[in-house]
């Protein structure tokens, strides 16, 4: 499976309808054909590093 981004709106017999800018995974042979017809471009998916955040804490009201 390869991930592609549609360069314009089009319909493909096996992959269905694509909107301009839509990104979706498709079979390798379909991706190569769509890129070859200049209907789409291949997108590389990079793993995003996880961003760990600390849970929000409440300050206790010291004026009680």
PDBQT receptor file of N, H, CA, C and O in Angstrom, charges set to zero:
ATOM      1  N   UNK A   1       0.830  -1.184   0.000  1.00  0.00    +0.000 N 
ATOM      2  CA  UNK A   1       0.000   0.000   0.000  1.00  0.00    +0.000 C 
ATOM      3  C   UNK A   1       0.877   1.251   0.000  1.00  0.00    +0.000 C 
ATOM      4  O   UNK A   1       1.863   1.344   0.731  1.00  0.00    +0.000 OA
ATOM      5  N   UNK A   2       0.496   2.189  -0.823  1.00  0.00    +0.000 N 
ATOM      6  H   UNK A   2      -0.305   2.113  -1.417  1.00  0.00    +0.000 HD
ATOM      7  CA  UNK A   2       1.149   3.493  -0.877  1.00  0.00    +0.000 C 
ATOM      8  C   UNK A   2       0.100   4.553  -0.575  1.00  0.00    +0.000 C 
ATOM      9  O   UNK A   2      -1.088   4.361  -0.835  1.00  0.00    +0.000 OA
ATOM     10  N   UNK A   3       0.549   5.659  -0.031  1.00  0.00    +0.000 N 
ATOM     11  H   UNK A   3       1.514   5.815   0.180  1.00  0.00    +0.000 HD
ATOM     12  CA  UNK A   3      -0.353   6.768   0.255  1.00  0.00    +0.000 C 
ATOM     13  C   UNK A   3      -0.162   7.829  -0.818  1.00  0.00    +0.000 C 
ATOM     14  O   UNK A   3       0.960   8.222  -1.135  1.00  0.00    +0.000 OA
ATOM     15  N   UNK A   4      -1.295   8.287  -1.374  1.00  0.00    +0.000 N 
ATOM     16  H   UNK A   4      -2.207   7.967  -1.117  1.00  0.00    +0.000 HD
ATOM     17  CA  UNK A   4      -1.250   9.303  -2.424  1.00  0.00    +0.000 C 
ATOM     18  C   UNK A   4      -2.112  10.496  -2.049  1.00  0.00    +0.000 C 
ATOM     19  O   UNK A   4      -3.006  10.392  -1.208  1.00  0.00    +0.000 OA
ATOM     20  N   UNK A   5      -1.834  11.636  -2.685  1.00  0.00    +0.000 N 
ATOM     21  H   UNK A   5      -1.108  11.720  -3.368  1.00  0.00    +0.000 HD
ATOM     22  CA  UNK A   5      -2.640  12.852  -2.535  1.00  0.00    +0.000 C 
ATOM     23  C   UNK A   5      -3.127  13.241  -3.916  1.00  0.00    +0.000 C 
ATOM     24  O   UNK A   5      -2.339  13.369  -4.852  1.00  0.00    +0.000 OA
ATOM     25  N   UNK A   6      -4.431  13.429  -4.034  1.00  0.00    +0.000 N 
ATOM     26  H   UNK A   6      -5.071  13.325  -3.273  1.00  0.00    +0.000 HD
ATOM     27  CA  UNK A   6      -5.023  13.792  -5.323  1.00  0.00    +0.000 C 
ATOM     28  C   UNK A   6      -4.664  15.230  -5.682  1.00  0.00    +0.000 C 
ATOM     29  O   UNK A   6      -4.796  16.140  -4.863  1.00  0.00    +0.000 OA
ATOM     30  N   UNK A   7      -4.210  15.419  -6.918  1.00  0.00    +0.000 N 
ATOM     31  H   UNK A   7      -4.103  14.680  -7.583  1.00  0.00    +0.000 HD
ATOM     32  CA  UNK A   7      -3.864  16.758  -7.381  1.00  0.00    +0.000 C 
ATOM     33  C   UNK A   7      -5.086  17.515  -7.882  1.00  0.00    +0.000 C 
ATOM     34  O   UNK A   7      -5.096  18.745  -7.925  1.00  0.00    +0.000 OA
ATOM     35  N   UNK A   8      -6.117  16.761  -8.259  1.00  0.00    +0.000 N 
ATOM     36  H   UNK A   8      -6.109  15.762  -8.224  1.00  0.00    +0.000 HD
ATOM     37  CA  UNK A   8      -7.402  17.356  -8.660  1.00  0.00    +0.000 C 
ATOM     38  C   UNK A   8      -8.478  16.301  -8.451  1.00  0.00    +0.000 C 
ATOM     39  O   UNK A   8      -8.166  15.147  -8.159  1.00  0.00    +0.000 OA
ATOM     40  N   UNK A   9      -9.716  16.679  -8.595  1.00  0.00    +0.000 N 
ATOM     41  H   UNK A   9      -9.969  17.616  -8.833  1.00  0.00    +0.000 HD
ATOM     42  CA  UNK A   9     -10.820  15.754  -8.394  1.00  0.00    +0.000 C 
ATOM     43  C   UNK A   9     -10.883  14.768  -9.562  1.00  0.00    +0.000 C 
ATOM     44  O   UNK A   9     -10.798  15.164 -10.725  1.00  0.00    +0.000 OA
ATOM     45  N   UNK A  10     -11.034  13.480  -9.240  1.00  0.00    +0.000 N 
ATOM     46  H   UNK A  10     -11.103  13.159  -8.295  1.00  0.00    +0.000 HD
ATOM     47  CA  UNK A  10     -11.170  12.468 -10.285  1.00  0.00    +0.000 C 
ATOM     48  C   UNK A  10     -11.823  11.218  -9.706  1.00  0.00    +0.000 C 
ATOM     49  O   UNK A  10     -11.988  11.091  -8.493  1.00  0.00    +0.000 OA
ATOM     50  N   UNK A  11     -12.183  10.316 -10.578  1.00  0.00    +0.000 N 
ATOM     51  H   UNK A  11     -12.049  10.419 -11.563  1.00  0.00    +0.000 HD
ATOM     52  CA  UNK A  11     -12.776   9.038 -10.189  1.00  0.00    +0.000 C 
ATOM     53  C   UNK A  11     -11.947   7.920 -10.799  1.00  0.00    +0.000 C 
ATOM     54  O   UNK A  11     -11.502   8.016 -11.943  1.00  0.00    +0.000 OA
ATOM     55  N   UNK A  12     -11.745   6.860 -10.027  1.00  0.00    +0.000 N 
ATOM     56  H   UNK A  12     -12.108   6.782  -9.098  1.00  0.00    +0.000 HD
ATOM     57  CA  UNK A  12     -10.982   5.705 -10.494  1.00  0.00    +0.000 C 
ATOM     58  C   UNK A  12     -11.839   4.458 -10.307  1.00  0.00    +0.000 C 
ATOM     59  O   UNK A  12     -12.517   4.313  -9.290  1.00  0.00    +0.000 OA
ATOM     60  N   UNK A  13     -11.807   3.566 -11.282  1.00  0.00    +0.000 N 
ATOM     61  H   UNK A  13     -11.256   3.684 -12.108  1.00  0.00    +0.000 HD
ATOM     62  CA  UNK A  13     -12.654   2.365 -11.274  1.00  0.00    +0.000 C 
ATOM     63  C   UNK A  13     -12.468   1.537  -9.998  1.00  0.00    +0.000 C 
ATOM     64  O   UNK A  13     -13.455   1.095  -9.408  1.00  0.00    +0.000 OA
ATOM     65  N   UNK A  14     -11.238   1.323  -9.567  1.00  0.00    +0.000 N 
ATOM     66  H   UNK A  14     -10.437   1.682 -10.046  1.00  0.00    +0.000 HD
ATOM     67  CA  UNK A  14     -10.972   0.481  -8.401  1.00  0.00    +0.000 C 
ATOM     68  C   UNK A  14     -10.868   1.274  -7.099  1.00  0.00    +0.000 C 
ATOM     69  O   UNK A  14     -11.233   0.763  -6.041  1.00  0.00    +0.000 OA
ATOM     70  N   UNK A  15     -10.385   2.489  -7.158  1.00  0.00    +0.000 N 
ATOM     71  H   UNK A  15     -10.088   2.904  -8.018  1.00  0.00    +0.000 HD
ATOM     72  CA  UNK A  15     -10.117   3.252  -5.935  1.00  0.00    +0.000 C 
ATOM     73  C   UNK A  15     -11.251   4.203  -5.547  1.00  0.00    +0.000 C 
ATOM     74  O   UNK A  15     -11.267   4.700  -4.421  1.00  0.00    +0.000 OA
ATOM     75  N   UNK A  16     -12.190   4.467  -6.441  1.00  0.00    +0.000 N 
ATOM     76  H   UNK A  16     -12.178   4.064  -7.356  1.00  0.00    +0.000 HD
ATOM     77  CA  UNK A  16     -13.319   5.332  -6.101  1.00  0.00    +0.000 C 
ATOM     78  C   UNK A  16     -13.084   6.794  -6.428  1.00  0.00    +0.000 C 
ATOM     79  O   UNK A  16     -12.205   7.135  -7.221  1.00  0.00    +0.000 OA
ATOM     80  N   UNK A  17     -13.887   7.660  -5.802  1.00  0.00    +0.000 N 
ATOM     81  H   UNK A  17     -14.600   7.382  -5.159  1.00  0.00    +0.000 HD
ATOM     82  CA  UNK A  17     -13.830   9.105  -6.060  1.00  0.00    +0.000 C 
ATOM     83  C   UNK A  17     -12.807   9.776  -5.153  1.00  0.00    +0.000 C 
ATOM     84  O   UNK A  17     -12.694   9.453  -3.970  1.00  0.00    +0.000 OA
ATOM     85  N   UNK A  18     -12.075  10.705  -5.723  1.00  0.00    +0.000 N 
ATOM     86  H   UNK A  18     -12.167  10.968  -6.684  1.00  0.00    +0.000 HD
ATOM     87  CA  UNK A  18     -11.085  11.476  -4.977  1.00  0.00    +0.000 C 
ATOM     88  C   UNK A  18     -11.427  12.950  -5.097  1.00  0.00    +0.000 C 
ATOM     89  O   UNK A  18     -11.783  13.426  -6.175  1.00  0.00    +0.000 OA
ATOM     90  N   UNK A  19     -11.319  13.668  -4.000  1.00  0.00    +0.000 N 
ATOM     91  H   UNK A  19     -11.030  13.282  -3.124  1.00  0.00    +0.000 HD
ATOM     92  CA  UNK A  19     -11.436  15.120  -4.013  1.00  0.00    +0.000 C 
ATOM     93  C   UNK A  19     -10.033  15.706  -4.098  1.00  0.00    +0.000 C 
ATOM     94  O   UNK A  19      -9.062  15.064  -3.695  1.00  0.00    +0.000 OA
ATOM     95  N   UNK A  20      -9.927  16.914  -4.617  1.00  0.00    +0.000 N 
ATOM     96  H   UNK A  20     -10.715  17.436  -4.944  1.00  0.00    +0.000 HD
ATOM     97  CA  UNK A  20      -8.620  17.570  -4.720  1.00  0.00    +0.000 C 
ATOM     98  C   UNK A  20      -8.007  17.698  -3.334  1.00  0.00    +0.000 C 
ATOM     99  O   UNK A  20      -8.662  18.164  -2.402  1.00  0.00    +0.000 OA
ATOM    100  N   UNK A  21      -6.758  17.289  -3.199  1.00  0.00    +0.000 N 
ATOM    101  H   UNK A  21      -6.226  16.910  -3.956  1.00  0.00    +0.000 HD
ATOM    102  CA  UNK A  21      -6.049  17.389  -1.931  1.00  0.00    +0.000 C 
ATOM    103  C   UNK A  21      -6.285  16.236  -0.983  1.00  0.00    +0.000 C 
ATOM    104  O   UNK A  21      -5.641  16.161   0.063  1.00  0.00    +0.000 OA
ATOM    105  N   UNK A  22      -7.190  15.335  -1.319  1.00  0.00    +0.000 N 
ATOM    106  H   UNK A  22      -7.713  15.396  -2.169  1.00  0.00    +0.000 HD
ATOM    107  CA  UNK A  22      -7.488  14.193  -0.459  1.00  0.00    +0.000 C 
ATOM    108  C   UNK A  22      -6.295  13.241  -0.417  1.00  0.00    +0.000 C 
ATOM    109  O   UNK A  22      -5.660  12.985  -1.440  1.00  0.00    +0.000 OA
ATOM    110  N   UNK A  23      -5.998  12.727   0.759  1.00  0.00    +0.000 N 
ATOM    111  H   UNK A  23      -6.513  12.935   1.590  1.00  0.00    +0.000 HD
ATOM    112  CA  UNK A  23      -4.908  11.778   0.942  1.00  0.00    +0.000 C 
ATOM    113  C   UNK A  23      -5.495  10.457   1.407  1.00  0.00    +0.000 C 
ATOM    114  O   UNK A  23      -6.314  10.412   2.324  1.00  0.00    +0.000 OA
ATOM    115  N   UNK A  24      -5.054   9.360   0.745  1.00  0.00    +0.000 N 
ATOM    116  H   UNK A  24      -4.388   9.397  -0.001  1.00  0.00    +0.000 HD
ATOM    117  CA  UNK A  24      -5.550   8.048   1.149  1.00  0.00    +0.000 C 
ATOM    118  C   UNK A  24      -4.613   6.949   0.666  1.00  0.00    +0.000 C 
ATOM    119  O   UNK A  24      -3.933   7.107  -0.348  1.00  0.00    +0.000 OA
ATOM    120  N   UNK A  25      -4.579   5.835   1.395  1.00  0.00    +0.000 N 
ATOM    121  H   UNK A  25      -5.132   5.707   2.218  1.00  0.00    +0.000 HD
ATOM    122  CA  UNK A  25      -3.762   4.698   0.959  1.00  0.00    +0.000 C 
ATOM    123  C   UNK A  25      -4.466   3.916  -0.148  1.00  0.00    +0.000 C 
ATOM    124  O   UNK A  25      -5.676   3.696  -0.086  1.00  0.00    +0.000 OA
ATOM    125  N   UNK A  26      -3.706   3.499  -1.158  1.00  0.00    +0.000 N 
ATOM    126  H   UNK A  26      -2.723   3.677  -1.208  1.00  0.00    +0.000 HD
ATOM    127  CA  UNK A  26      -4.230   2.689  -2.262  1.00  0.00    +0.000 C 
ATOM    128  C   UNK A  26      -3.202   1.605  -2.585  1.00  0.00    +0.000 C 
ATOM    129  O   UNK A  26      -2.059   1.661  -2.132  1.00  0.00    +0.000 OA
ATOM    130  N   UNK A  27      -3.624   0.627  -3.370  1.00  0.00    +0.000 N 
ATOM    131  H   UNK A  27      -4.553   0.581  -3.739  1.00  0.00    +0.000 HD
ATOM    132  CA  UNK A  27      -2.719  -0.442  -3.786  1.00  0.00    +0.000 C 
ATOM    133  C   UNK A  27      -1.557   0.137  -4.592  1.00  0.00    +0.000 C 
ATOM    134  O   UNK A  27      -1.694   1.167  -5.252  1.00  0.00    +0.000 OA
ATOM    135  N   UNK A  28      -0.413  -0.544  -4.526  1.00  0.00    +0.000 N 
ATOM    136  H   UNK A  28      -0.302  -1.381  -3.990  1.00  0.00    +0.000 HD
ATOM    137  CA  UNK A  28       0.796  -0.050  -5.194  1.00  0.00    +0.000 C 
ATOM    138  C   UNK A  28       0.592   0.178  -6.687  1.00  0.00    +0.000 C 
ATOM    139  O   UNK A  28       1.008   1.208  -7.217  1.00  0.00    +0.000 OA
ATOM    140  N   UNK A  29      -0.044  -0.773  -7.371  1.00  0.00    +0.000 N 
ATOM    141  H   UNK A  29      -0.383  -1.610  -6.940  1.00  0.00    +0.000 HD
ATOM    142  CA  UNK A  29      -0.220  -0.632  -8.821  1.00  0.00    +0.000 C 
ATOM    143  C   UNK A  29      -1.146   0.521  -9.170  1.00  0.00    +0.000 C 
ATOM    144  O   UNK A  29      -0.922   1.216 -10.161  1.00  0.00    +0.000 OA
ATOM    145  N   UNK A  30      -2.179   0.730  -8.370  1.00  0.00    +0.000 N 
ATOM    146  H   UNK A  30      -2.360   0.165  -7.565  1.00  0.00    +0.000 HD
ATOM    147  CA  UNK A  30      -3.103   1.853  -8.594  1.00  0.00    +0.000 C 
ATOM    148  C   UNK A  30      -2.373   3.173  -8.347  1.00  0.00    +0.000 C 
ATOM    149  O   UNK A  30      -2.526   4.123  -9.114  1.00  0.00    +0.000 OA
ATOM    150  N   UNK A  31      -1.585   3.228  -7.283  1.00  0.00    +0.000 N 
ATOM    151  H   UNK A  31      -1.460   2.456  -6.660  1.00  0.00    +0.000 HD
ATOM    152  CA  UNK A  31      -0.830   4.449  -6.969  1.00  0.00    +0.000 C 
ATOM    153  C   UNK A  31       0.116   4.806  -8.110  1.00  0.00    +0.000 C 
ATOM    154  O   UNK A  31       0.184   5.963  -8.525  1.00  0.00    +0.000 OA
ATOM    155  N   UNK A  32       0.839   3.820  -8.611  1.00  0.00    +0.000 N 
ATOM    156  H   UNK A  32       0.784   2.881  -8.273  1.00  0.00    +0.000 HD
ATOM    157  CA  UNK A  32       1.781   4.079  -9.703  1.00  0.00    +0.000 C 
ATOM    158  C   UNK A  32       1.066   4.574 -10.954  1.00  0.00    +0.000 C 
ATOM    159  O   UNK A  32       1.572   5.459 -11.645  1.00  0.00    +0.000 OA
ATOM    160  N   UNK A  33      -0.108   4.012 -11.255  1.00  0.00    +0.000 N 
ATOM    161  H   UNK A  33      -0.519   3.294 -10.694  1.00  0.00    +0.000 HD
ATOM    162  CA  UNK A  33      -0.865   4.442 -12.433  1.00  0.00    +0.000 C 
ATOM    163  C   UNK A  33      -1.362   5.874 -12.273  1.00  0.00    +0.000 C 
ATOM    164  O   UNK A  33      -1.266   6.666 -13.211  1.00  0.00    +0.000 OA
ATOM    165  N   UNK A  34      -1.891   6.219 -11.101  1.00  0.00    +0.000 N 
ATOM    166  H   UNK A  34      -1.969   5.575 -10.339  1.00  0.00    +0.000 HD
ATOM    167  CA  UNK A  34      -2.424   7.564 -10.875  1.00  0.00    +0.000 C 
ATOM    168  C   UNK A  34      -1.316   8.613 -10.881  1.00  0.00    +0.000 C 
ATOM    169  O   UNK A  34      -1.508   9.713 -11.400  1.00  0.00    +0.000 OA
ATOM    170  N   UNK A  35      -0.169   8.284 -10.313  1.00  0.00    +0.000 N 
ATOM    171  H   UNK A  35      -0.014   7.391  -9.891  1.00  0.00    +0.000 HD
ATOM    172  CA  UNK A  35       0.968   9.203 -10.341  1.00  0.00    +0.000 C 
ATOM    173  C   UNK A  35       1.458   9.358 -11.775  1.00  0.00    +0.000 C 
ATOM    174  O   UNK A  35       1.805  10.463 -12.192  1.00  0.00    +0.000 OA
ATOM    175  N   UNK A  36       1.491   8.263 -12.535  1.00  0.00    +0.000 N 
ATOM    176  H   UNK A  36       1.209   7.366 -12.195  1.00  0.00    +0.000 HD
ATOM    177  CA  UNK A  36       1.918   8.310 -13.932  1.00  0.00    +0.000 C 
ATOM    178  C   UNK A  36       1.014   9.160 -14.804  1.00  0.00    +0.000 C 
ATOM    179  O   UNK A  36       1.475   9.777 -15.764  1.00  0.00    +0.000 OA
ATOM    180  N   UNK A  37      -0.280   9.198 -14.474  1.00  0.00    +0.000 N 
ATOM    181  H   UNK A  37      -0.654   8.697 -13.694  1.00  0.00    +0.000 HD
ATOM    182  CA  UNK A  37      -1.237  10.020 -15.230  1.00  0.00    +0.000 C 
ATOM    183  C   UNK A  37      -1.310  11.441 -14.692  1.00  0.00    +0.000 C 
ATOM    184  O   UNK A  37      -2.116  12.246 -15.158  1.00  0.00    +0.000 OA
ATOM    185  N   UNK A  38      -0.465  11.750 -13.706  1.00  0.00    +0.000 N 
ATOM    186  H   UNK A  38       0.190  11.096 -13.327  1.00  0.00    +0.000 HD
ATOM    187  CA  UNK A  38      -0.400  13.069 -13.071  1.00  0.00    +0.000 C 
ATOM    188  C   UNK A  38      -1.725  13.486 -12.433  1.00  0.00    +0.000 C 
ATOM    189  O   UNK A  38      -2.082  14.664 -12.418  1.00  0.00    +0.000 OA
ATOM    190  N   UNK A  39      -2.441  12.498 -11.909  1.00  0.00    +0.000 N 
ATOM    191  H   UNK A  39      -2.151  11.541 -11.921  1.00  0.00    +0.000 HD
ATOM    192  CA  UNK A  39      -3.660  12.778 -11.159  1.00  0.00    +0.000 C 
ATOM    193  C   UNK A  39      -3.380  12.849  -9.660  1.00  0.00    +0.000 C 
ATOM    194  O   UNK A  39      -4.163  13.416  -8.898  1.00  0.00    +0.000 OA
ATOM    195  N   UNK A  40      -2.250  12.266  -9.245  1.00  0.00    +0.000 N 
ATOM    196  H   UNK A  40      -1.613  11.806  -9.864  1.00  0.00    +0.000 HD
ATOM    197  CA  UNK A  40      -1.923  12.214  -7.824  1.00  0.00    +0.000 C 
ATOM    198  C   UNK A  40      -0.410  12.250  -7.655  1.00  0.00    +0.000 C 
ATOM    199  O   UNK A  40       0.355  12.079  -8.604  1.00  0.00    +0.000 OA
ATOM    200  N   UNK A  41      -0.010  12.481  -6.400  1.00  0.00    +0.000 N 
ATOM    201  H   UNK A  41      -0.631  12.619  -5.629  1.00  0.00    +0.000 HD
ATOM    202  CA  UNK A  41       1.395  12.421  -6.053  1.00  0.00    +0.000 C 
ATOM    203  C   UNK A  41       1.545  11.504  -4.849  1.00  0.00    +0.000 C 
ATOM    204  O   UNK A  41       0.653  11.424  -4.005  1.00  0.00    +0.000 OA
ATOM    205  N   UNK A  42       2.675  10.816  -4.774  1.00  0.00    +0.000 N 
ATOM    206  H   UNK A  42       3.400  10.881  -5.460  1.00  0.00    +0.000 HD
ATOM    207  CA  UNK A  42       2.902   9.916  -3.647  1.00  0.00    +0.000 C 
ATOM    208  C   UNK A  42       3.289  10.729  -2.423  1.00  0.00    +0.000 C 
ATOM    209  O   UNK A  42       4.054  11.688  -2.515  1.00  0.00    +0.000 OA
ATOM    210  N   UNK A  43       2.759  10.341  -1.291  1.00  0.00    +0.000 N 
ATOM    211  H   UNK A  43       2.137   9.561  -1.215  1.00  0.00    +0.000 HD
ATOM    212  CA  UNK A  43       3.013  11.033  -0.033  1.00  0.00    +0.000 C 
ATOM    213  C   UNK A  43       3.800  10.091   0.865  1.00  0.00    +0.000 C 
ATOM    214  O   UNK A  43       3.424   8.933   1.053  1.00  0.00    +0.000 OA
ATOM    215  N   UNK A  44       4.882  10.595   1.411  1.00  0.00    +0.000 N 
ATOM    216  H   UNK A  44       5.187  11.535   1.258  1.00  0.00    +0.000 HD
ATOM    217  CA  UNK A  44       5.629   9.790   2.377  1.00  0.00    +0.000 C 
ATOM    218  C   UNK A  44       5.077  10.073   3.757  1.00  0.00    +0.000 C 
ATOM    219  O   UNK A  44       4.911  11.229   4.147  1.00  0.00    +0.000 OA
ATOM    220  N   UNK A  45       4.799   9.032   4.482  1.00  0.00    +0.000 N 
ATOM    221  H   UNK A  45       4.934   8.092   4.165  1.00  0.00    +0.000 HD
ATOM    222  CA  UNK A  45       4.269   9.191   5.830  1.00  0.00    +0.000 C 
ATOM    223  C   UNK A  45       5.413   9.034   6.812  1.00  0.00    +0.000 C 
ATOM    224  O   UNK A  45       6.046   7.981   6.892  1.00  0.00    +0.000 OA
ATOM    225  N   UNK A  46       5.662  10.077   7.543  1.00  0.00    +0.000 N 
ATOM    226  H   UNK A  46       5.148  10.933   7.479  1.00  0.00    +0.000 HD
ATOM    227  CA  UNK A  46       6.716  10.068   8.548  1.00  0.00    +0.000 C 
ATOM    228  C   UNK A  46       6.085   9.879   9.911  1.00  0.00    +0.000 C 
ATOM    229  O   UNK A  46       5.051  10.470  10.224  1.00  0.00    +0.000 OA
ATOM    230  N   UNK A  47       6.719   9.054  10.711  1.00  0.00    +0.000 N 
ATOM    231  H   UNK A  47       7.560   8.574  10.458  1.00  0.00    +0.000 HD
ATOM    232  CA  UNK A  47       6.217   8.831  12.063  1.00  0.00    +0.000 C 
ATOM    233  C   UNK A  47       6.441  10.084  12.891  1.00  0.00    +0.000 C 
ATOM    234  O   UNK A  47       7.565  10.575  12.999  1.00  0.00    +0.000 OA
ATOM    235  N   UNK A  48       5.376  10.595  13.470  1.00  0.00    +0.000 N 
ATOM    236  H   UNK A  48       4.463  10.197  13.383  1.00  0.00    +0.000 HD
ATOM    237  CA  UNK A  48       5.484  11.784  14.299  1.00  0.00    +0.000 C 
ATOM    238  C   UNK A  48       5.870  11.356  15.714  1.00  0.00    +0.000 C 
ATOM    239  O   UNK A  48       5.292  10.410  16.250  1.00  0.00    +0.000 OA
ATOM    240  N   UNK A  49       6.822  12.028  16.314  1.00  0.00    +0.000 N 
ATOM    241  H   UNK A  49       7.291  12.796  15.879  1.00  0.00    +0.000 HD
ATOM    242  CA  UNK A  49       7.192  11.673  17.690  1.00  0.00    +0.000 C 
ATOM    243  C   UNK A  49       6.047  12.013  18.640  1.00  0.00    +0.000 C 
ATOM    244  O   UNK A  49       5.354  13.016  18.473  1.00  0.00    +0.000 OA
ATOM    245  N   UNK A  50       5.869  11.162  19.629  1.00  0.00    +0.000 N 
ATOM    246  H   UNK A  50       6.432  10.347  19.766  1.00  0.00    +0.000 HD
ATOM    247  CA  UNK A  50       4.805  11.416  20.594  1.00  0.00    +0.000 C 
ATOM    248  C   UNK A  50       5.191  12.589  21.476  1.00  0.00    +0.000 C 
ATOM    249  O   UNK A  50       6.327  12.697  21.937  1.00  0.00    +0.000 OA
ATOM    250  N   UNK A  51       4.234  13.452  21.698  1.00  0.00    +0.000 N 
ATOM    251  H   UNK A  51       3.311  13.364  21.325  1.00  0.00    +0.000 HD
ATOM    252  CA  UNK A  51       4.458  14.593  22.574  1.00  0.00    +0.000 C 
ATOM    253  C   UNK A  51       3.775  14.282  23.885  1.00  0.00    +0.000 C 
ATOM    254  O   UNK A  51       2.550  14.180  23.959  1.00  0.00    +0.000 OA
ATOM    255  N   UNK A  52       4.583  14.134  24.915  1.00  0.00    +0.000 N 
ATOM    256  H   UNK A  52       5.578  14.216  24.855  1.00  0.00    +0.000 HD
ATOM    257  CA  UNK A  52       4.021  13.823  26.229  1.00  0.00    +0.000 C 
ATOM    258  C   UNK A  52       3.805  15.121  26.986  1.00  0.00    +0.000 C 
ATOM    259  O   UNK A  52       4.690  15.974  27.058  1.00  0.00    +0.000 OA
ATOM    260  N   UNK A  53       2.630  15.251  27.538  1.00  0.00    +0.000 N 
ATOM    261  H   UNK A  53       1.912  14.558  27.479  1.00  0.00    +0.000 HD
ATOM    262  CA  UNK A  53       2.310  16.442  28.314  1.00  0.00    +0.000 C 
ATOM    263  C   UNK A  53       1.955  16.022  29.725  1.00  0.00    +0.000 C 
ATOM    264  O   UNK A  53       1.457  14.921  29.959  1.00  0.00    +0.000 OA
ATOM    265  N   UNK A  54       2.216  16.902  30.641  1.00  0.00    +0.000 N 
ATOM    266  H   UNK A  54       2.621  17.797  30.451  1.00  0.00    +0.000 HD
ATOM    267  CA  UNK A  54       1.861  16.627  32.029  1.00  0.00    +0.000 C 
ATOM    268  C   UNK A  54       0.382  16.935  32.209  1.00  0.00    +0.000 C 
ATOM    269  O   UNK A  54      -0.135  17.872  31.601  1.00  0.00    +0.000 OA
ATOM    270  N   UNK A  55      -0.299  16.156  33.038  1.00  0.00    +0.000 N 
ATOM    271  H   UNK A  55       0.122  15.395  33.532  1.00  0.00    +0.000 HD
ATOM    272  CA  UNK A  55      -1.716  16.449  33.278  1.00  0.00    +0.000 C 
ATOM    273  C   UNK A  55      -1.870  17.781  34.011  1.00  0.00    +0.000 C 
ATOM    274  O   UNK A  55      -1.022  18.171  34.812  1.00  0.00    +0.000 OA
ATOM    275  N   UNK A  56      -2.948  18.449  33.722  1.00  0.00    +0.000 N 
ATOM    276  H   UNK A  56      -3.637  18.132  33.071  1.00  0.00    +0.000 HD
ATOM    277  CA  UNK A  56      -3.213  19.731  34.368  1.00  0.00    +0.000 C 
ATOM    278  C   UNK A  56      -3.436  19.504  35.858  1.00  0.00    +0.000 C 
ATOM    279  O   UNK A  56      -4.073  18.530  36.258  1.00  0.00    +0.000 OA
ATOM    280  N   UNK A  57      -2.914  20.396  36.661  1.00  0.00    +0.000 N 
ATOM    281  H   UNK A  57      -2.396  21.187  36.336  1.00  0.00    +0.000 HD
ATOM    282  CA  UNK A  57      -3.099  20.288  38.117  1.00  0.00    +0.000 C 
ATOM    283  C   UNK A  57      -3.796  21.538  38.603  1.00  0.00    +0.000 C 
ATOM    284  O   UNK A  57      -3.634  22.626  38.050  1.00  0.00    +0.000 OA
ATOM    285  N   UNK A  58      -4.566  21.356  39.637  1.00  0.00    +0.000 N 
ATOM    286  H   UNK A  58      -4.698  20.473  40.086  1.00  0.00    +0.000 HD
ATOM    287  CA  UNK A  58      -5.255  22.489  40.241  1.00  0.00    +0.000 C 
ATOM    288  C   UNK A  58      -4.493  22.932  41.479  1.00  0.00    +0.000 C 
ATOM    289  O   UNK A  58      -4.002  22.117  42.260  1.00  0.00    +0.000 OA
ATOM    290  N   UNK A  59      -4.410  24.219  41.631  1.00  0.00    +0.000 N 
ATOM    291  H   UNK A  59      -4.809  24.881  40.996  1.00  0.00    +0.000 HD
ATOM    292  CA  UNK A  59      -3.818  24.743  42.864  1.00  0.00    +0.000 C 
ATOM    293  C   UNK A  59      -4.916  24.803  43.921  1.00  0.00    +0.000 C 
ATOM    294  O   UNK A  59      -6.009  25.316  43.682  1.00  0.00    +0.000 OA
ATOM    295  N   UNK A  60      -4.597  24.273  45.075  1.00  0.00    +0.000 N 
ATOM    296  H   UNK A  60      -3.709  23.857  45.269  1.00  0.00    +0.000 HD
ATOM    297  CA  UNK A  60      -5.585  24.302  46.146  1.00  0.00    +0.000 C 
ATOM    298  C   UNK A  60      -5.711  25.726  46.699  1.00  0.00    +0.000 C 
ATOM    299  O   UNK A  60      -4.727  26.456  46.818  1.00  0.00    +0.000 OA
ATOM    300  N   UNK A  61      -6.907  26.084  47.020  1.00  0.00    +0.000 N 
ATOM    301  H   UNK A  61      -7.707  25.491  46.924  1.00  0.00    +0.000 HD
ATOM    302  CA  UNK A  61      -7.156  27.413  47.556  1.00  0.00    +0.000 C 
ATOM    303  C   UNK A  61      -6.621  27.454  48.991  1.00  0.00    +0.000 C 
ATOM    304  O   UNK A  61      -7.173  26.809  49.882  1.00  0.00    +0.000 OA
ATOM    305  N   UNK A  62      -5.559  28.207  49.206  1.00  0.00    +0.000 N 
ATOM    306  H   UNK A  62      -5.111  28.732  48.482  1.00  0.00    +0.000 HD
ATOM    307  CA  UNK A  62      -4.932  28.282  50.524  1.00  0.00    +0.000 C 
ATOM    308  C   UNK A  62      -5.625  29.288  51.433  1.00  0.00    +0.000 C 
ATOM    309  O   UNK A  62      -5.256  29.391  52.602  1.00  0.00    +0.000 OA
ATOM    310  N   UNK A  63      -6.597  30.021  50.953  1.00  0.00    +0.000 N 
ATOM    311  H   UNK A  63      -6.896  29.937  50.003  1.00  0.00    +0.000 HD
ATOM    312  CA  UNK A  63      -7.254  31.064  51.750  1.00  0.00    +0.000 C 
ATOM    313  C   UNK A  63      -8.460  30.509  52.505  1.00  0.00    +0.000 C 
ATOM    314  O   UNK A  63      -9.277  31.293  52.987  1.00  0.00    +0.000 OA
ATOM    315  N   UNK A  64      -8.601  29.207  52.626  1.00  0.00    +0.000 N 
ATOM    316  H   UNK A  64      -7.937  28.570  52.235  1.00  0.00    +0.000 HD
ATOM    317  CA  UNK A  64      -9.785  28.650  53.312  1.00  0.00    +0.000 C 
ATOM    318  C   UNK A  64      -9.766  28.877  54.769  1.00  0.00    +0.000 C 
ATOM    319  O   UNK A  64     -10.690  28.467  55.470  1.00  0.00    +0.000 OA
TER     320      UNK A  64
